[in-house]
Amino acid sequence: MPDTRHEAEAEKILSALNSSRPDDQSRLLAEALATAERRGRQISGREKESSG
């Protein structure tokens, strides 16, 4: 089940995409994907460290 802060972040991103011009949508989506990728790498790194 997703963390509530992730749900709130997703709602914020979707809201920004819906209210932006098409030209800005690509940039906003690319930024959101880059942030998600960084977060995923950090979480994966922490899990590897904790598993030994």
DONUKOL-419139 format. One record per atom (N, C-alpha, C): residue number from 1; residue in three letters; y, z, x negated. Coordinates in pm, 1 decimal. Atoms other than C-alpha are relative to their C-alpha. Last residue first. Example, Ala and Ser with C-alpha at 12.3 -4.5 7.8 and 13.67 -1.06 7.14 Angstrom:
<sites>
<site><k>2</k><r>Ser</r><y>-119.0</y><z>-6.0</z><x>82.0</x></site>
<site><k>2</k><r>Ser</r><y>-106.0</y><z>714.0</z><x>-1367.0</x></site>
<site><k>2</k><r>Ser</r><y>109.0</y><z>73.0</z><x>77.0</x></site>
<site><k>1</k><r>Ala</r><y>-119.0</y><z>0.0</z><x>-89.0</x></site>
<site><k>1</k><r>Ala</r><y>-450.0</y><z>780.0</z><x>-1230.0</x></site>
<site><k>1</k><r>Ala</r><y>120.0</y><z>0.0</z><x>-90.0</x></site>
</sites>
This chain:
<sites>
<site><k>52</k><r>Gly</r><y>52.0</y><z>-26.6</z><x>132.3</x></site>
<site><k>52</k><r>Gly</r><y>-711.6</y><z>486.7</z><x>-2406.7</x></site>
<site><k>52</k><r>Gly</r><y>-38.6</y><z>-121.7</z><x>-68.4</x></site>
<site><k>51</k><r>Ser</r><y>145.1</y><z>16.3</z><x>-7.4</x></site>
<site><k>51</k><r>Ser</r><y>-674.9</y><z>443.8</z><x>-2033.6</x></site>
<site><k>51</k><r>Ser</r><y>-66.3</y><z>14.6</z><x>-136.5</x></site>
<site><k>50</k><r>Ser</r><y>62.5</y><z>-117.1</z><x>-61.2</x></site>
<site><k>50</k><r>Ser</r><y>-325.3</y><z>592.8</z><x>-2042.0</x></site>
<site><k>50</k><r>Ser</r><y>-152.0</y><z>-11.7</z><x>5.5</x></site>
<site><k>49</k><r>Glu</r><y>-19.7</y><z>-119.0</z><x>84.2</x></site>
<site><k>49</k><r>Glu</r><y>-193.1</y><z>339.1</z><x>-2291.3</x></site>
<site><k>49</k><r>Glu</r><y>-75.2</y><z>119.6</z><x>56.8</x></site>
<site><k>48</k><r>Lys</r><y>83.8</y><z>17.8</z><x>119.7</x></site>
<site><k>48</k><r>Lys</r><y>-342.6</y><z>45.8</z><x>-2101.7</x></site>
<site><k>48</k><r>Lys</r><y>9.8</y><z>121.1</z><x>-90.8</x></site>
<site><k>47</k><r>Glu</r><y>139.1</y><z>-19.5</z><x>-41.0</x></site>
<site><k>47</k><r>Glu</r><y>-192.8</y><z>172.1</z><x>-1775.3</x></site>
<site><k>47</k><r>Glu</r><y>-94.4</y><z>-13.8</z><x>-118.8</x></site>
<site><k>46</k><r>Arg</r><y>22.5</y><z>-143.9</z><x>-22.5</x></site>
<site><k>46</k><r>Arg</r><y>149.2</y><z>212.8</z><x>-1938.4</x></site>
<site><k>46</k><r>Arg</r><y>-145.0</y><z>27.2</z><x>38.8</x></site>
<site><k>45</k><r>Gly</r><y>-1.3</y><z>-67.6</z><x>130.0</x></site>
<site><k>45</k><r>Gly</r><y>137.8</y><z>-141.4</z><x>-2073.1</x></site>
<site><k>45</k><r>Gly</r><y>-26.0</y><z>147.8</z><x>13.3</x></site>
<site><k>44</k><r>Ser</r><y>125.6</y><z>33.4</z><x>65.7</x></site>
<site><k>44</k><r>Ser</r><y>38.6</y><z>-281.3</z><x>-1733.1</x></site>
<site><k>44</k><r>Ser</r><y>-10.8</y><z>69.4</z><x>-136.1</x></site>
<site><k>43</k><r>Ile</r><y>105.5</y><z>-75.4</z><x>-68.9</x></site>
<site><k>43</k><r>Ile</r><y>326.2</y><z>-96.6</z><x>-1567.8</x></site>
<site><k>43</k><r>Ile</r><y>-134.3</y><z>-25.7</z><x>-66.9</x></site>
<site><k>42</k><r>Gln</r><y>-18.8</y><z>-142.0</z><x>32.8</x></site>
<site><k>42</k><r>Gln</r><y>573.5</y><z>-230.1</z><x>-1823.2</x></site>
<site><k>42</k><r>Gln</r><y>-110.9</y><z>84.6</z><x>61.7</x></site>
<site><k>41</k><r>Arg</r><y>41.4</y><z>-19.7</z><x>139.4</x></site>
<site><k>41</k><r>Arg</r><y>435.4</y><z>-584.4</z><x>-1794.8</x></site>
<site><k>41</k><r>Arg</r><y>13.1</y><z>146.9</z><x>-41.0</x></site>
<site><k>40</k><r>Gly</r><y>145.9</y><z>11.0</z><x>7.0</x></site>
<site><k>40</k><r>Gly</r><y>458.5</y><z>-570.2</z><x>-1415.7</x></site>
<site><k>40</k><r>Gly</r><y>-51.4</y><z>20.8</z><x>-141.0</x></site>
<site><k>39</k><r>Arg</r><y>54.6</y><z>-123.3</z><x>-57.0</x></site>
<site><k>39</k><r>Arg</r><y>818.4</y><z>-446.0</z><x>-1430.9</x></site>
<site><k>39</k><r>Arg</r><y>-152.3</y><z>-0.9</z><x>-7.5</x></site>
<site><k>38</k><r>Arg</r><y>-26.9</y><z>-109.1</z><x>96.2</x></site>
<site><k>38</k><r>Arg</r><y>913.6</y><z>-730.0</z><x>-1662.8</x></site>
<site><k>38</k><r>Arg</r><y>-60.7</y><z>130.9</z><x>48.8</x></site>
<site><k>37</k><r>Glu</r><y>88.7</y><z>21.6</z><x>114.5</x></site>
<site><k>37</k><r>Glu</r><y>744.2</y><z>-984.5</z><x>-1432.3</x></site>
<site><k>37</k><r>Glu</r><y>18.0</y><z>109.9</z><x>-104.5</x></site>
<site><k>36</k><r>Ala</r><y>135.1</y><z>-39.4</z><x>-40.6</x></site>
<site><k>36</k><r>Ala</r><y>915.5</y><z>-839.5</z><x>-1125.8</x></site>
<site><k>36</k><r>Ala</r><y>-98.5</y><z>-16.6</z><x>-115.1</x></site>
<site><k>35</k><r>Thr</r><y>2.1</y><z>-146.0</z><x>-10.5</x></site>
<site><k>35</k><r>Thr</r><y>1254.9</y><z>-861.4</z><x>-1295.6</x></site>
<site><k>35</k><r>Thr</r><y>-139.5</y><z>48.8</z><x>35.9</x></site>
<site><k>34</k><r>Ala</r><y>-6.3</y><z>-51.9</z><x>137.1</x></site>
<site><k>34</k><r>Ala</r><y>1191.6</y><z>-1222.1</z><x>-1398.4</x></site>
<site><k>34</k><r>Ala</r><y>-5.3</y><z>152.4</z><x>-0.3</x></site>
<site><k>33</k><r>Leu</r><y>130.8</y><z>20.7</z><x>61.3</x></site>
<site><k>33</k><r>Leu</r><y>1082.7</y><z>-1307.3</z><x>-1043.6</x></site>
<site><k>33</k><r>Leu</r><y>-4.3</y><z>52.9</z><x>-142.8</x></site>
<site><k>32</k><r>Ala</r><y>93.4</y><z>-93.8</z><x>-61.9</x></site>
<site><k>32</k><r>Ala</r><y>1395.6</y><z>-1151.5</z><x>-895.2</x></site>
<site><k>32</k><r>Ala</r><y>-139.0</y><z>-13.4</z><x>-61.2</x></site>
<site><k>31</k><r>Glu</r><y>-30.7</y><z>-134.5</z><x>49.2</x></site>
<site><k>31</k><r>Glu</r><y>1618.4</y><z>-1336.8</z><x>-1141.6</x></site>
<site><k>31</k><r>Glu</r><y>-97.8</y><z>102.8</z><x>55.9</x></site>
<site><k>30</k><r>Ala</r><y>41.9</y><z>-6.0</z><x>140.2</x></site>
<site><k>30</k><r>Ala</r><y>1447.3</y><z>-1668.5</z><x>-1066.4</x></site>
<site><k>30</k><r>Ala</r><y>26.3</y><z>138.5</z><x>-58.8</x></site>
<site><k>29</k><r>Leu</r><y>145.3</y><z>-9.2</z><x>0.8</x></site>
<site><k>29</k><r>Leu</r><y>1484.9</y><z>-1605.8</z><x>-691.6</x></site>
<site><k>29</k><r>Leu</r><y>-52.9</y><z>8.8</z><x>-143.0</x></site>
<site><k>28</k><r>Leu</r><y>38.6</y><z>-132.9</z><x>-47.3</x></site>
<site><k>28</k><r>Leu</r><y>1854.4</y><z>-1531.0</z><x>-726.8</x></site>
<site><k>28</k><r>Leu</r><y>-151.5</y><z>18.6</z><x>-3.9</x></site>
<site><k>27</k><r>Arg</r><y>-37.2</y><z>-96.7</z><x>103.3</x></site>
<site><k>27</k><r>Arg</r><y>1909.7</y><z>-1841.9</z><x>-939.0</x></site>
<site><k>27</k><r>Arg</r><y>-43.2</y><z>140.8</z><x>39.8</x></site>
<site><k>26</k><r>Ser</r><y>90.2</y><z>19.4</z><x>114.7</x></site>
<site><k>26</k><r>Ser</r><y>1718.7</y><z>-2065.6</z><x>-700.0</x></site>
<site><k>26</k><r>Ser</r><y>27.8</y><z>102.1</z><x>-108.9</x></site>
<site><k>25</k><r>Gln</r><y>132.0</y><z>-52.5</z><x>-33.0</x></site>
<site><k>25</k><r>Gln</r><y>1901.9</y><z>-1921.3</z><x>-398.9</x></site>
<site><k>25</k><r>Gln</r><y>-96.8</y><z>-12.6</z><x>-117.2</x></site>
<site><k>24</k><r>Asp</r><y>15.7</y><z>-135.5</z><x>52.5</x></site>
<site><k>24</k><r>Asp</r><y>2244.1</y><z>-1977.5</z><x>-554.2</x></site>
<site><k>24</k><r>Asp</r><y>-139.5</y><z>55.9</z><x>23.7</x></site>
<site><k>23</k><r>Asp</r><y>-12.4</y><z>5.8</z><x>146.1</x></site>
<site><k>23</k><r>Asp</r><y>2238.0</y><z>-2353.6</z><x>-505.8</x></site>
<site><k>23</k><r>Asp</r><y>-23.7</y><z>137.0</z><x>-62.7</x></site>
<site><k>22</k><r>Pro</r><y>123.5</y><z>50.7</z><x>61.2</x></site>
<site><k>22</k><r>Pro</r><y>2103.7</y><z>-2312.5</z><x>-151.0</x></site>
<site><k>22</k><r>Pro</r><y>5.6</y><z>-4.7</z><x>-153.1</x></site>
<site><k>21</k><r>Arg</r><y>3.2</y><z>146.4</z><x>-3.3</x></site>
<site><k>21</k><r>Arg</r><y>2404.3</y><z>-2097.5</z><x>-60.6</x></site>
<site><k>21</k><r>Arg</r><y>-129.0</y><z>-46.9</z><x>-66.2</x></site>
<site><k>20</k><r>Ser</r><y>-60.2</y><z>74.4</z><x>110.7</x></site>
<site><k>20</k><r>Ser</r><y>2335.2</y><z>-1730.0</z><x>-9.8</x></site>
<site><k>20</k><r>Ser</r><y>-7.5</y><z>-150.6</z><x>23.7</x></site>
<site><k>19</k><r>Ser</r><y>-144.3</y><z>9.0</z><x>-17.6</x></site>
<site><k>19</k><r>Ser</r><y>2284.5</y><z>-1518.1</z><x>302.3</x></site>
<site><k>19</k><r>Ser</r><y>68.4</y><z>-82.2</z><x>-109.3</x></site>
<site><k>18</k><r>Asn</r><y>-35.1</y><z>54.7</z><x>-131.1</x></site>
<site><k>18</k><r>Asn</r><y>1910.7</y><z>-1570.8</z><x>335.5</x></site>
<site><k>18</k><r>Asn</r><y>150.0</y><z>-20.0</z><x>16.5</x></site>
<site><k>17</k><r>Leu</r><y>40.2</y><z>140.8</z><x>-6.6</x></site>
<site><k>17</k><r>Leu</r><y>1847.7</y><z>-1523.8</z><x>-37.1</x></site>
<site><k>17</k><r>Leu</r><y>43.9</y><z>-64.3</z><x>130.9</x></site>
<site><k>16</k><r>Ala</r><y>-89.0</y><z>76.1</z><x>88.4</x></site>
<site><k>16</k><r>Ala</r><y>2049.6</y><z>-1201.6</z><x>-51.4</x></site>
<site><k>16</k><r>Ala</r><y>-33.0</y><z>-148.6</z><x>3.7</x></site>
<site><k>15</k><r>Ser</r><y>-130.7</y><z>3.6</z><x>-63.4</x></site>
<site><k>15</k><r>Ser</r><y>1864.5</y><z>-1064.5</z><x>250.6</x></site>
<site><k>15</k><r>Ser</r><y>97.9</y><z>-82.3</z><x>-82.8</x></site>
<site><k>14</k><r>Leu</r><y>6.9</y><z>95.5</z><x>-110.7</x></site>
<site><k>14</k><r>Leu</r><y>1531.0</y><z>-1159.0</z><x>99.6</x></site>
<site><k>14</k><r>Leu</r><y>134.0</y><z>-13.1</z><x>71.3</x></site>
<site><k>13</k><r>Ile</r><y>9.3</y><z>134.9</z><x>57.1</x></site>
<site><k>13</k><r>Ile</r><y>1621.3</y><z>-982.7</z><x>-225.2</x></site>
<site><k>13</k><r>Ile</r><y>-1.7</y><z>-104.6</z><x>111.1</x></site>
<site><k>12</k><r>Lys</r><y>-130.4</y><z>30.0</z><x>59.9</x></site>
<site><k>12</k><r>Lys</r><y>1736.1</y><z>-666.2</z><x>-45.0</x></site>
<site><k>12</k><r>Lys</r><y>2.1</y><z>-142.3</z><x>-55.8</x></site>
<site><k>11</k><r>Glu</r><y>-92.9</y><z>26.3</z><x>-110.7</x></site>
<site><k>11</k><r>Glu</r><y>1423.4</y><z>-664.6</z><x>173.0</x></site>
<site><k>11</k><r>Glu</r><y>137.8</y><z>-39.2</z><x>-52.6</x></site>
<site><k>10</k><r>Ala</r><y>36.0</y><z>131.0</z><x>-55.5</x></site>
<site><k>10</k><r>Ala</r><y>1206.6</y><z>-697.2</z><x>-139.7</x></site>
<site><k>10</k><r>Ala</r><y>93.2</y><z>-37.2</z><x>114.8</x></site>
<site><k>9</k><r>Glu</r><y>-48.1</y><z>100.7</z><x>95.0</x></site>
<site><k>9</k><r>Glu</r><y>1391.0</y><z>-407.2</z><x>-304.9</x></site>
<site><k>9</k><r>Glu</r><y>-30.8</y><z>-140.8</z><x>51.3</x></site>
<site><k>8</k><r>Ala</r><y>-145.3</y><z>5.1</z><x>-13.9</x></site>
<site><k>8</k><r>Ala</r><y>1339.2</y><z>-192.3</z><x>4.3</x></site>
<site><k>8</k><r>Ala</r><y>58.1</y><z>-105.6</z><x>-93.5</x></site>
<site><k>7</k><r>Glu</r><y>-29.2</y><z>65.0</z><x>-127.4</x></site>
<site><k>7</k><r>Glu</r><y>967.7</y><z>-275.3</z><x>5.2</x></site>
<site><k>7</k><r>Glu</r><y>150.1</y><z>-14.7</z><x>19.6</x></site>
<site><k>6</k><r>His</r><y>27.0</y><z>142.4</z><x>20.0</x></site>
<site><k>6</k><r>His</r><y>948.4</y><z>-193.7</z><x>-363.5</x></site>
<site><k>6</k><r>His</r><y>25.4</y><z>-77.8</z><x>127.8</x></site>
<site><k>5</k><r>Arg</r><y>-115.0</y><z>55.5</z><x>73.4</x></site>
<site><k>5</k><r>Arg</r><y>1123.9</y><z>139.4</z><x>-298.9</x></site>
<site><k>5</k><r>Arg</r><y>-20.6</y><z>-147.9</z><x>-28.8</x></site>
<site><k>4</k><r>Thr</r><y>-113.2</y><z>26.7</z><x>-89.3</x></site>
<site><k>4</k><r>Thr</r><y>869.2</y><z>210.5</z><x>-23.3</x></site>
<site><k>4</k><r>Thr</r><y>120.7</y><z>-55.1</z><x>-75.8</x></site>
<site><k>3</k><r>Asp</r><y>-93.5</y><z>-111.7</z><x>9.8</x></site>
<site><k>3</k><r>Asp</r><y>576.5</y><z>169.9</z><x>-266.1</x></site>
<site><k>3</k><r>Asp</r><y>122.1</y><z>-32.9</z><x>85.6</x></site>
<site><k>2</k><r>Pro</r><y>-118.9</y><z>8.5</z><x>85.6</x></site>
<site><k>2</k><r>Pro</r><y>338.9</y><z>-96.8</z><x>-147.9</x></site>
<site><k>2</k><r>Pro</r><y>84.5</y><z>127.2</z><x>4.5</x></site>
<site><k>1</k><r>Met</r><y>-118.1</y><z>0.0</z><x>-84.9</x></site>
<site><k>1</k><r>Met</r><y>0.0</y><z>0.0</z><x>0.0</x></site>
<site><k>1</k><r>Met</r><y>124.2</y><z>0.0</z><x>-89.4</x></site>
</sites>
